[in-house]
Amino acid sequence: MKVWLLHHRDAAVLAWRRLLAVPLNSLLFVLAIGVALALPAGGQMLLANARQLTDRVSAAPQISVFMSVNADRATATKVGSRLGGAAGVKQARFVPREETLARMKANPGLREAIEVLPGNPFPDAFVVSVTDERPESMERLAAEYRRWAGVAHVQLDSAWVRRLEALIGLGRNAVLLLGALLGAGLIAICFSIVRMQLLVHRAEIEVSDLLGATESFVRRPFIYHGVLLGLGGGVVAWIVTTAATLWLRAPIADLAKLYDLTLSLQPLSAMDSALLLAVAGGLGWLGANISSGRHLDSC
């Protein structure tokens, strides 16, 4: 076991020296791999942040019932009584127009626009929790509430959360597809690089064969060469993704404030970072392994 570990250490050191022997070429190869991996890594980072946003927002289906702006408080009270005794209603919370106005004035971007209005532009409203959360049942209740006197608009509050979750699912599939395509490209890059290395070191390979070296012993440095290229590309991809996260954090936070949301863009998690490096190294290993196995006999 100790001899086996020493052989792997020597192979890794030899592969590292070969990378340093052509620093410019090695750097360009690593940058190409890193930029390719940064695309799916950045997509995963955005999806993780979007998932945090949906986790913060309650996805429990609710119905918002908005009264007409001209409806008086007595009409709103009647509607509240009907909602409280209606079938399928778990809870109906009244939101007076004064509370909505105060909440909107607390937003610096809306305060000045609201203060120039002659009166309160917001209606009374009710937030209704239901016992049956199936979409068809909620649509049926919403259609019933729209027919009530004094009701101007009825909205399913959880619809946008469901749309966002559907978009996240679509984005996840897109990231997987993009990652698969770029992963195949990374394998092809490592395949070509290792093939060139085999041709460059053909004389060394022939001498090793004459001295009785096994095929695995000869292939080992070239496989480590591919692994190091992949890991280097993974590190570059992580740096690019982290830099993009820090650069976009402030603009995205400002945009979120316009929608009364608190969102701070977070970089890749420790698990996602480790997965990125593992996948990068694994793809480099696969490309080098295929190339060395295919071309070693011809050297």
C-alpha positions in Angstrom: 0.0 0.0 0.0 2.8 2.4 0.8 4.5 1.7 -2.5 1.2 2.3 -4.3 0.8 5.7 -2.6 4.3 6.7 -3.5 3.7 5.8 -7.1 0.6 8.0 -7.2 2.5 10.8 -5.4 5.3 10.7 -7.9 2.8 10.7 -10.8 1.0 13.7 -9.4 4.3 15.6 -8.9 5.4 14.7 -12.5 2.0 15.9 -13.9 2.3 19.2 -11.9 5.9 19.7 -13.3 4.6 19.2 -16.8 1.9 21.8 -16.3 4.5 24.3 -15.0 6.8 23.5 -17.9 4.4 25.3 -20.3 2.7 27.8 -17.9 1.0 29.9 -20.6 -0.6 27.0 -22.4 -1.6 25.5 -19.1 -3.2 28.8 -17.9 -5.1 29.2 -21.1 -6.4 25.6 -20.9 -7.5 26.1 -17.3 -9.2 29.4 -18.1 -11.1 27.8 -21.0 -12.3 25.0 -18.7 -13.1 27.4 -15.9 -15.2 29.7 -18.1 -17.2 26.7 -19.4 -17.8 25.4 -15.9 -18.8 28.9 -14.6 -22.0 28.9 -16.7 -23.7 25.9 -15.0 -22.1 26.9 -11.7 -23.6 30.4 -12.0 -26.9 28.9 -12.9 -26.9 26.7 -9.9 -26.1 29.7 -7.7 -29.0 31.7 -9.1 -31.4 28.7 -8.6 -30.3 28.2 -5.0 -31.0 31.9 -4.3 -34.4 31.7 -6.0 -35.2 28.6 -3.9 -34.4 30.6 -0.7 -36.8 33.3 -1.9 -39.7 30.8 -2.3 -38.8 29.2 1.1 -39.2 32.6 2.8 -42.5 33.3 1.3 -45.4 31.2 2.5 -46.7 29.1 -0.3 -49.9 28.2 1.6 -52.7 29.0 -0.9 -54.7 32.1 0.1 -57.4 34.2 -1.6 -57.3 38.0 -1.4 -60.7 39.7 -1.7 -60.5 43.4 -2.5 -63.4 45.7 -1.9 -64.4 48.5 -4.2 -62.6 51.7 -3.4 -66.0 53.4 -3.0 -67.4 50.7 -0.7 -68.0 51.9 2.9 -67.0 50.1 6.1 -70.5 48.7 6.6 -70.3 46.9 3.2 -66.9 45.5 4.2 -68.3 44.3 7.5 -71.1 42.4 5.7 -68.7 40.8 3.4 -66.5 39.8 6.4 -69.5 38.2 8.0 -70.3 36.3 4.9 -66.7 35.1 4.6 -66.7 34.0 8.2 -69.7 31.8 7.8 -69.0 30.6 4.3 -68.3 26.9 3.6 -64.6 26.1 2.9 -63.2 29.1 4.7 -60.7 28.4 7.5 -60.0 32.0 8.4 -60.7 35.5 7.0 -58.4 38.3 8.1 -59.6 41.8 7.5 -57.0 44.3 6.2 -58.3 47.9 6.5 -57.4 50.4 3.9 -55.7 52.6 6.5 -53.2 49.7 7.3 -52.4 49.3 3.6 -51.9 53.0 3.2 -49.5 53.1 6.2 -47.5 50.2 4.9 -47.2 51.7 1.4 -46.1 55.1 2.9 -43.3 53.2 4.8 -41.8 52.5 1.4 -39.5 55.4 0.5 -40.0 54.9 -3.2 -43.8 55.2 -2.9 -44.2 57.8 -0.1 -44.0 60.9 -2.2 -46.3 59.6 -4.9 -48.9 58.6 -2.4 -48.8 61.9 -0.4 -49.8 63.9 -3.5 -53.0 61.9 -4.0 -56.2 63.5 -2.7 -57.3 60.5 -0.6 -56.6 56.9 0.2 -56.4 55.0 -3.1 -56.4 51.6 -1.4 -59.5 49.5 -0.7 -60.4 47.4 2.3 -59.4 43.8 1.8 -59.7 40.3 3.2 -57.1 37.5 3.2 -58.9 34.2 3.2 -57.3 30.9 4.2 -59.3 27.8 2.9 -59.7 24.3 4.1 -59.5 22.7 0.6 -56.3 23.9 -1.1 -56.9 22.2 -4.4 -56.6 24.7 -7.3 -60.1 23.8 -8.7 -61.7 24.3 -5.3 -60.0 27.7 -4.7 -61.0 28.9 -8.2 -64.6 27.9 -7.5 -64.5 29.9 -4.2 -62.8 32.9 -6.0 -65.5 32.9 -8.7 -68.2 32.9 -6.0 -66.6 35.9 -4.2 -66.4 37.9 -7.4 -70.2 37.9 -7.6 -70.7 39.5 -4.1 -71.8 43.1 -3.9 -69.0 45.5 -3.1 -66.2 43.1 -4.2 -64.1 44.6 -6.9 -61.3 42.0 -7.4 -60.4 38.5 -6.1 -56.9 37.2 -6.4 -55.1 33.9 -5.6 -52.1 35.1 -3.7 -50.0 31.9 -4.1 -50.2 31.8 -7.9 -47.0 33.8 -8.4 -45.2 31.4 -6.0 -46.3 28.4 -8.0 -45.2 30.1 -11.2 -41.8 30.8 -9.6 -41.5 27.2 -8.5 -42.3 26.1 -12.1 -39.7 28.5 -13.5 -37.1 27.2 -11.0 -37.9 23.6 -12.1 -37.4 24.7 -15.7 -34.2 26.5 -14.8 -32.9 23.4 -13.0 -33.5 21.3 -16.1 -31.8 23.9 -18.3 -28.8 24.0 -16.0 -28.5 20.2 -16.1 -28.7 20.2 -19.9 -26.1 23.0 -20.1 -23.9 21.3 -17.6 -24.0 18.0 -19.6 -23.1 19.8 -22.8 -20.3 21.7 -21.3 -19.1 18.6 -19.4 -18.8 16.8 -22.7 -16.8 19.7 -24.0 -14.5 19.6 -21.0 -13.9 15.8 -21.6 -13.1 16.6 -25.2 -10.6 19.3 -24.1 -8.8 17.1 -21.7 -8.9 14.3 -24.3 -7.0 16.5 -26.8 -4.6 17.9 -24.2 -3.6 14.5 -23.0 -3.2 13.2 -26.5 -0.8 16.0 -27.2 1.1 15.2 -24.1 1.4 11.5 -25.1 2.8 12.6 -28.5 5.3 15.0 -26.8 6.5 12.4 -24.4 6.6 9.5 -26.8 10.3 8.9 -26.3 9.8 8.6 -22.5 7.0 6.2 -23.0 9.1 4.0 -25.3 12.0 4.0 -22.7 9.5 3.1 -19.9 8.2 0.2 -22.0 11.7 -1.1 -22.6 12.4 -1.0 -18.9 9.3 -3.1 -18.2 7.0 -0.4 -16.9 3.3 -1.5 -16.7 0.6 0.3 -18.7 -1.0 1.7 -15.5 2.4 3.1 -14.4 2.8 4.9 -17.8 -0.7 6.2 -17.9 -0.8 7.5 -14.3 1.0 10.9 -14.9 -1.2 11.7 -17.9 -4.4 10.9 -16.0 -3.2 13.2 -13.1 -2.5 15.8 -15.8 -6.2 15.7 -16.8 -7.3 15.7 -13.2 -5.2 18.8 -12.4 -6.5 20.6 -15.4 -10.1 19.8 -14.4 -9.5 20.9 -10.8 -7.8 24.1 -12.0 -10.8 24.8 -14.2 -13.1 24.1 -11.2 -11.2 26.6 -9.1 -11.4 29.3 -11.8 -15.2 28.6 -12.2 -15.7 29.0 -8.4 -13.7 32.3 -8.5 -15.7 33.6 -11.5 -19.0 32.6 -9.8 -18.1 34.2 -6.5 -16.9 37.4 -8.1 -20.2 37.6 -10.1 -22.2 37.1 -6.9 -20.4 39.9 -5.1 -20.7 42.2 -8.1 -24.5 41.5 -8.6 -25.4 41.5 -4.9 -26.1 45.2 -4.5 -28.1 45.7 -7.8 -30.3 42.7 -7.0 -30.9 43.8 -3.5 -32.0 47.3 -4.8 -34.3 45.6 -7.3 -35.8 43.4 -4.5 -36.6 46.4 -2.4 -38.8 47.8 -5.2 -41.0 44.7 -4.6 -40.9 44.9 -0.8 -38.6 41.8 -0.7 -35.4 41.3 1.3 -32.9 39.4 -0.9 -29.1 39.1 -0.5 -27.5 37.1 -3.3 -25.4 34.3 -1.7 -22.4 32.5 -3.3 -22.2 28.8 -3.9 -22.7 26.8 -0.7 -19.9 24.7 0.7 -21.6 21.6 -0.7 -22.1 23.1 -4.1 -18.5 24.3 -4.2 -17.2 20.8 -3.3 -19.5 19.3 -5.9 -18.2 21.7 -8.5 -14.5 20.7 -7.8 -15.4 17.0 -7.7 -17.2 17.1 -11.0 -14.4 19.2 -12.6 -11.7 16.8 -11.5 -13.9 13.8 -12.4 -14.5 15.1 -15.9 -10.7 15.8 -16.3 -10.0 12.3 -15.1 -12.5 10.8 -17.6 -11.1 12.7 -20.6 -7.5 11.8 -19.7 -8.4 8.2 -19.0 -10.1 7.7 -22.4 -7.4 9.5 -24.2 -4.5 7.6 -22.6 -6.2 4.3 -23.1 -6.9 5.0 -26.7 -3.6 6.5 -27.9 -1.0 5.0 -25.6 -0.6 1.9 -27.9 0.1 4.1 -30.9 2.9 6.1 -29.1 
